[in-house]
Amino acid sequence: MTAILDQLAISFDLPILDWIRENLACEFLDTLMPIITLFGDGGVFWIAVAVLLLIFPKTRKTGLGMGFALLLGLLVCNVTLKPLVGRIRPYDFQWEHFQISIPLLIEAETSLSFPSGHTIASFEAATVLLKNDKRMGIPAMILAVLIAFSRLYLYVHYPTDVIFSVFAGILFAFIGDALAGKVMSRFPAKRGKYQS
């Protein structure tokens, strides 16, 4: 597995990351991307949105779906896949294999690289939102895409980490939303005394 990932890093991932650094890096993005990536840190922003949605009856199913999706992502990707795959960060790979030091715009990450927790959490939350309410979902999806791109721009994830994480996040979103639908159907909303 490690040999396959190393070969993939050399033939596919690193050329893309280096192309981004050589062609897209600028002062504006150097300032913006570290801020954008904060919205994915620990999934805290998306958890806060889910909790807020849970408070209101009209959005409770959406908040519950986000909660289920985020929990799935945490268990499958962060708890299981990260230690199982054990992929080092691209800047560490560059140093270990080529003695190239990559200057970072943020602090070096202490966790493993595959998959991207920022990307998974963002696409889980944004997909559930998009599925249930386009007015909230479209801006959330734009933010999710920017967060995913920030992980590449900041050289802290390989493109294959991010690509896998986008699809995993969407999958977990649909599962989470379906689970929320089942839970909510068992607890029908109470009717007011004037409702028939």
Secondary structure in CASP SS format (residue, H / E / C, confidence):
PFRMAT SS
TARGET T0000
AUTHOR 0000-0000-0000
METHOD secondary structure of the structure
MODEL  1
M C 1.00
T H 1.00
A H 1.00
I H 1.00
L H 1.00
D H 1.00
Q H 1.00
L H 1.00
A H 1.00
I H 1.00
S H 1.00
F H 1.00
D H 1.00
L H 1.00
P H 1.00
I H 1.00
L H 1.00
D H 1.00
W H 1.00
I H 1.00
R H 1.00
E H 1.00
N H 1.00
L C 1.00
A C 1.00
C C 1.00
E H 1.00
F H 1.00
L H 1.00
D H 1.00
T H 1.00
L H 1.00
M H 1.00
P H 1.00
I H 1.00
I H 1.00
T H 1.00
L H 1.00
F C 1.00
G C 1.00
D H 1.00
G H 1.00
G H 1.00
V H 1.00
F H 1.00
W H 1.00
I H 1.00
A H 1.00
V H 1.00
A H 1.00
V H 1.00
L H 1.00
L H 1.00
L H 1.00
I H 1.00
F C 1.00
P H 1.00
K H 1.00
T H 1.00
R H 1.00
K H 1.00
T H 1.00
G H 1.00
L H 1.00
G H 1.00
M H 1.00
G H 1.00
F H 1.00
A H 1.00
L H 1.00
L H 1.00
L H 1.00
G H 1.00
L H 1.00
L H 1.00
V H 1.00
C H 1.00
N H 1.00
V H 1.00
T H 1.00
L H 1.00
K H 1.00
P H 1.00
L H 1.00
V H 1.00
G C 1.00
R C 1.00
I C 1.00
R C 1.00
P H 1.00
Y H 1.00
D H 1.00
F H 1.00
Q H 1.00
W H 1.00
E H 1.00
H H 1.00
F H 1.00
Q C 1.00
I C 1.00
S C 1.00
I C 1.00
P C 1.00
L C 1.00
L C 1.00
I C 1.00
E C 1.00
A C 1.00
E C 1.00
T C 1.00
S C 1.00
L C 1.00
S C 1.00
F C 1.00
P C 1.00
S C 1.00
G H 1.00
H H 1.00
T H 1.00
I H 1.00
A H 1.00
S H 1.00
F H 1.00
E H 1.00
A H 1.00
A H 1.00
T H 1.00
V H 1.00
L H 1.00
L H 1.00
K H 1.00
N H 1.00
D C 1.00
K H 1.00
R H 1.00
M H 1.00
G H 1.00
I H 1.00
P H 1.00
A H 1.00
M H 1.00
I H 1.00
L H 1.00
A H 1.00
V H 1.00
L H 1.00
I H 1.00
A H 1.00
F H 1.00
S H 1.00
R H 1.00
L H 1.00
Y H 1.00
L C 1.00
Y C 1.00
V C 1.00
H C 1.00
Y C 1.00
P H 1.00
T H 1.00
D H 1.00
V H 1.00
I H 1.00
F H 1.00
S H 1.00
V H 1.00
F H 1.00
A H 1.00
G H 1.00
I H 1.00
L H 1.00
F H 1.00
A H 1.00
F H 1.00
I H 1.00
G H 1.00
D H 1.00
A H 1.00
L H 1.00
A H 1.00
G H 1.00
K H 1.00
V H 1.00
M H 1.00
S H 1.00
R H 1.00
F C 1.00
P C 1.00
A C 1.00
K C 1.00
R C 1.00
G C 1.00
K C 1.00
Y C 1.00
Q C 1.00
S C 1.00
END
